[in-house]
């Protein structure tokens, strides 16, 4: 059964978000993220876009704040998204695309009502092939932080 709380409002599978993974997995990734953002590890918390609590990191997300201010659930509801004039979204989409994740295509699937299938596929995509533990988008190159498996070919296109 897939976790519907992990439907990212921008089209990212929250289960592959570095903040979510750091919070859920603890350990080395949590320490790295806290150090990178110069905050305590206790501040790195998130339950997924569809289950934000007052303590969640996602409340500070510029995309979430923008959507909330406009009364939208997802970016595809905004005319700036359709026109590709939202600088925040375009920058985010480009960064993820460079790491093998097309969040615009994900939003198209969510909009079409293919959310369950997309969640299931995303959950499988972001797992270590060796230990089967979940990984973040930015953690699927190099080595698995759970078991040390080589991930250098994991997201390569054939």
HUFENHU-V927746 format. One record per backbone hydrogen bond with DSSP energy under -0.5 kcal/mol. CO is the residue of the C=O (numbers start at 1). NH is the residue of the N-H. E is the energy in kcal/mol with one decimal. If there is no record, write none. Layout:
co=CO nh=NH e=E
co=CO nh=NH e=E
//
This chain:
co=2 nh=4 e=-0.9
co=3 nh=6 e=-2.0
co=4 nh=7 e=-1.2
co=5 nh=50 e=-1.9
co=6 nh=8 e=-0.9
co=6 nh=14 e=-2.4
co=8 nh=11 e=-1.0
co=9 nh=75 e=-2.0
co=12 nh=8 e=-1.1
co=12 nh=14 e=-0.8
co=13 nh=16 e=-2.6
co=14 nh=17 e=-1.7
co=16 nh=137 e=-3.2
co=17 nh=21 e=-2.9
co=18 nh=22 e=-2.5
co=19 nh=23 e=-2.4
co=20 nh=24 e=-2.7
co=21 nh=25 e=-3.2
co=22 nh=26 e=-2.0
co=26 nh=29 e=-0.6
co=26 nh=30 e=-0.7
co=27 nh=31 e=-2.0
co=28 nh=32 e=-2.5
co=29 nh=33 e=-2.7
co=30 nh=34 e=-2.6
co=31 nh=35 e=-2.5
co=32 nh=36 e=-2.6
co=33 nh=37 e=-2.5
co=34 nh=39 e=-2.4
co=35 nh=38 e=-0.8
co=40 nh=43 e=-1.8
co=41 nh=44 e=-1.1
co=43 nh=45 e=-1.4
co=45 nh=57 e=-4.0
co=48 nh=51 e=-2.1
co=49 nh=52 e=-0.7
co=53 nh=56 e=-1.6
co=56 nh=59 e=-1.3
co=57 nh=60 e=-2.3
co=58 nh=61 e=-1.3
co=61 nh=65 e=-2.7
co=62 nh=66 e=-2.1
co=63 nh=67 e=-2.7
co=64 nh=68 e=-2.8
co=65 nh=69 e=-2.2
co=66 nh=70 e=-1.5
co=67 nh=71 e=-0.9
co=67 nh=72 e=-2.5
co=68 nh=71 e=-0.6
co=74 nh=77 e=-1.6
co=75 nh=78 e=-2.2
co=78 nh=82 e=-1.5
co=79 nh=83 e=-2.2
co=80 nh=84 e=-0.7
co=80 nh=85 e=-2.5
co=80 nh=86 e=-0.9
co=81 nh=84 e=-0.8
co=85 nh=87 e=-1.0
co=86 nh=90 e=-2.8
co=87 nh=91 e=-2.3
co=88 nh=92 e=-2.1
co=89 nh=93 e=-3.3
co=90 nh=94 e=-2.1
co=91 nh=95 e=-2.3
co=92 nh=96 e=-2.4
co=93 nh=97 e=-2.6
co=94 nh=98 e=-2.1
co=96 nh=99 e=-1.2
co=96 nh=101 e=-2.6
co=97 nh=100 e=-1.8
co=100 nh=102 e=-0.5
co=101 nh=103 e=-1.0
co=102 nh=106 e=-1.7
co=103 nh=107 e=-2.2
co=104 nh=108 e=-1.8
co=105 nh=109 e=-1.8
co=106 nh=110 e=-2.4
co=107 nh=111 e=-2.9
co=108 nh=112 e=-1.8
co=109 nh=114 e=-2.8
co=110 nh=113 e=-1.3
co=114 nh=118 e=-2.6
co=115 nh=119 e=-3.0
co=116 nh=120 e=-2.4
co=117 nh=121 e=-2.8
co=118 nh=122 e=-2.8
co=119 nh=123 e=-2.6
co=120 nh=124 e=-1.8
co=121 nh=125 e=-2.5
co=122 nh=126 e=-2.1
co=124 nh=127 e=-0.8
co=125 nh=127 e=-0.7
co=126 nh=135 e=-2.5
co=128 nh=132 e=-1.5
co=133 nh=128 e=-2.7
co=136 nh=139 e=-1.6
co=137 nh=140 e=-1.2
co=141 nh=143 e=-0.6
co=142 nh=151 e=-4.3
co=142 nh=152 e=-0.5
co=144 nh=148 e=-1.9
co=149 nh=144 e=-2.5
co=151 nh=154 e=-1.7
co=153 nh=156 e=-1.0
//
